[in-house]
Structure formats: structure tokens, C-alpha cells
């Protein structure tokens, strides 16, 4: 099925470990986004990309890095995980063409840093 | 900058009650407005949207009207069901294509039978 796929769905890390979250979309969307969701905070934008090879910082970028080497993939990296990065991470992409304007979200990655 | 403010919850209702969740926004230009729903343990689903002033978005019995004069996009449903229990997020995107969604903090709705 077409859509946005996030892997992994769950992960537990120890403080200081690193990991990469993968977001893949098969809809040929140009724009992709990484958000984190925390209780009572809504979703906050971490980083985003407006096309292959480009990335930009969002509202809460510290402690994260991203890459968009291929149009369909948007990677979120944590170089040295901290307990404050315990959260649910959502990836999204958007179709900006025609009347089917809308954002598609992945099902999320629940990350716990202990 | 752009921002979204929505009423804090939780909102607790009995089945068949009327629902209103308030949402106001601050934005330059002509943003698009959205309501997303998140059921327990799941991701976000688009509930409805409106892309210009006076547009009414509707889906599954939910409605919201884009009011530029009051900068509001309140969510309403005439008769809620237990299955509507979820977290509801109001969001906006700027008037340039591809701008990131800005979310409110979410409102938890709990409906009892």
C-alpha cells in the first residue's frame, strides 16, 4: 500500500547510544518532515526537507541530525541519545500538486531512552 | 510566527452529546487549516481540512468552518459516539506550498456510554 513507512516501531536505547530512524514514502512527494510528540505538547517539528539533498531545522532540532540522500527516504539520527529524547516520533510527507493537497503521516516510532 | 491554540482537555461527554473543541490561530497570509485525530496507540489521521476562508470541512459527522474574521476553526459534532474517543489536534500550514504543519497541543476526548 502506498504511504509513509517508519522503522522501527519501537526501540529502547541506553543513554549515549546512537540510532537512526528511517522514514520511507512511495508517493514521490518532495517535502518530508520529522516531528516528535510529547504529552501536553502536541507535535513539534524537528527537521524537514524540501527535496532530495536538502534539509533544514525545525522548532526543536538540537540533538538530532537528518539526511535525504534519496527522494523517498528521510533519515533521523540521534548521535548520543538522552532521556529527554524519549518520545514518539512521526514522519510525514506532503503532496503539493493538484487538488489532493494533504499531509500523510507514518504510524510512529516509540523511543525510550533509559 | 504562526501558532495554534486549542482548548485544553480532557473533554468528557456522554454518548449522543454535542461536541465543540475550540481552535484559534495566528498566521500571516492565508493558511490552510486541519483537524487530525489520533486514536489510542495509533498515528495521526486527517479528519478534515479547509483551505480558504468560509470553507467548511466535514467528515464522519464532524464539521469545522474556517473563520478568518475570528481566526478560528472550531470542531463540532452533533452526536458523539464512544468510538470518537481520541486525541484531536488542530493544525495549520502556511500559504506557501509545502510548509510544515504547526500543531496545537491536542485535546483528549473521552465519550462514555
HADDOCK unambig.tbl for C-alpha pairs under 7 A between the chains (distance, minus, plus):
assign (segid A and resid 31 and name CA) (segid B and resid 98 and name CA) 6.16 0.50 0.50
assign (segid A and resid 40 and name CA) (segid B and resid 105 and name CA) 5.73 0.50 0.50
assign (segid A and resid 41 and name CA) (segid B and resid 105 and name CA) 4.89 0.50 0.50
assign (segid A and resid 42 and name CA) (segid B and resid 103 and name CA) 6.14 0.50 0.50
assign (segid A and resid 42 and name CA) (segid B and resid 104 and name CA) 5.78 0.50 0.50
assign (segid A and resid 42 and name CA) (segid B and resid 105 and name CA) 3.77 0.50 0.50
assign (segid A and resid 42 and name CA) (segid B and resid 106 and name CA) 5.58 0.50 0.50
assign (segid A and resid 43 and name CA) (segid B and resid 103 and name CA) 5.90 0.50 0.50
assign (segid A and resid 94 and name CA) (segid B and resid 98 and name CA) 6.68 0.50 0.50
assign (segid A and resid 96 and name CA) (segid B and resid 97 and name CA) 6.05 0.50 0.50
assign (segid A and resid 96 and name CA) (segid B and resid 98 and name CA) 6.28 0.50 0.50
assign (segid A and resid 105 and name CA) (segid B and resid 44 and name CA) 6.34 0.50 0.50
assign (segid A and resid 106 and name CA) (segid B and resid 43 and name CA) 6.69 0.50 0.50
assign (segid A and resid 107 and name CA) (segid B and resid 42 and name CA) 6.40 0.50 0.50
assign (segid A and resid 107 and name CA) (segid B and resid 43 and name CA) 4.47 0.50 0.50
assign (segid A and resid 108 and name CA) (segid B and resid 43 and name CA) 6.04 0.50 0.50
